[in-house]
Amino acid sequence: NAVVYATYWSLGSISAMEVDSSGSLIVGGIAFGSPQSGTPPFPAVNPLPGVSQTPDFPAQAYLARLNLGGTAVSFATLLHGGGRDSGISDLKIASDGSLYAAGWASGTSFPQVNPLTLDPFPSDFHPVPDNSTDSPFLVRLAADGKSLIQSTFFSGAPYPASFTPVLNKNLRLAIQPSGSPCLAGLNTPFSHQTPGGIVADPGTVLIAGGWSLSCVDETGSRVNFRTGLPPTGGAGYTDLTITADGSLLFTGHATGVLNTTPGVFQPDFRGSGLVDYLTSSFSGDAFLMRISLDNPVPLIQRVSPEIVVLDTANSGQCSEALFGSGFAFGAIATVNGHPASYTFAASGTRISIDCGFLQAGDNRVALTLPPPGGGTSEKIFSAI
């Protein structure tokens, strides 16, 4: 029943905040000024070494910690690459007290300390740092905020040269039970997702402004492009959190294109006409989605046709459609123990395989997804 503290804050805007184990408040956002632009300098306190606190351009990312009583700042630092702008999208505190922050920056001097390796590293990843192109970053600061443990500037973008990327500035973080972070919004083509990815169209390039999920592995050295995220048709994903078992919970804005799952609270789109005053007006529904990082267990429920007529003039080739659930990118399909190529006909529910190596009588088709999670499903069909 009392105000503990209430203070003005002229360091900059606040777009993310977390409370550490001491009760201190850590905030991040965009700083307001720089002397080169004729505005007051940023009031740095114990800033990060090697990062200029008097940049040539205003509107740069910053991080700061305010003590429990709201009376003093123990650190306040700019974090940028020397380009036209930068910002903090999200921040999270790990169990050891270290601080993860995600955001965007431009320029050629963003500090890189023990940078993550992109895995898989796209063949068309072309780092092109400059003063005007914004690129995402992920950093980890020591618990006292005075040094960088790890810092990665994803300069350039993993897109084909013919594709113009749109940076998602609404990057969101969640810390896995292992202590490593997952990052939503570090957008990549579907074809770079790891086996088991839930977007079942590896031949499609992720649309500009789309969403994907990336996670740092348990070694803390690689970031894996786990999967593209299901399209929502609306303003997209706005936040995420993580459960004790490692599942991810997402929320955001959607239109009628969201594929809901059976038995949920609201399976139908109602177009409630939501308005998000922080971004823009939007007509649609909010959505909630829970995603497991374990691969699904595939289940072949039926095959079509159930009886295949062998084309002996064409080495017994045919096409067989599998219907079921848990079909995901990276699955291994076999027919009578021989690898079979396949294409997705409908995300997660149907694939078409090239069923060579057939024999008269019973034939066995199998679909396998590797760990974590995963499993194998088999079905028998006949050929004449």
PyMOL commands that set and color helices and strands:
alter all, ss='L'
color gray80, all
select helices_A, chain A and resi 35-37+190-192+312-314
alter helices_A, ss='H'
color red, helices_A
select strands_A, chain A and resi 16-19+25-30+61-66+73-78+82-93+99-107+117-119+135-141+148-153+172-175+181-184+212-216+222-228+233-242+248-254+285-291+299-304+307-308+319-325+332-335+338-339+342-346+350-354+361-369+375-383
alter strands_A, ss='S'
color yellow, strands_A
deselect
rebuild
show_as cartoon
